[in-house]
């Protein structure tokens, strides 16, 4: 079954872009804004991660910690909207290579080509 969901990651809702990125990627990331380390290295199930950047973005943003630290530091208010989270479930009939091609194409066209940075992951 196909599923598509869009959410806003907002400090006003008590969320953190770094916490969301750490969970999504199964990594450990530190948030300067609140001084918390978000460690999801033992979570498992993350099959693939990638960051896609538009041409005007600094190359250093290919590093997840650097990208999301820049987002958190750019937004100063307690109700800042930090990121958009898109959750897509694709049919199991497609293979992992097909998932990657579909997601990359969609993210490139709908996000990166419009000037957005995109950090995505494929979960089992």
Secondary structure, 3 states (H helix, E strand, C coil): CCEEEEEEEEHHHCCCHHHHHHHHHCCEEEECCCCEEEECCCCCCEEEEEEECCCCCCHHHHCHHHHHHHHHHHCCCCCCEEEEEEEEECCCCCCHHHHHHHHHHHHHHHCHHHCCCEEEEEEC
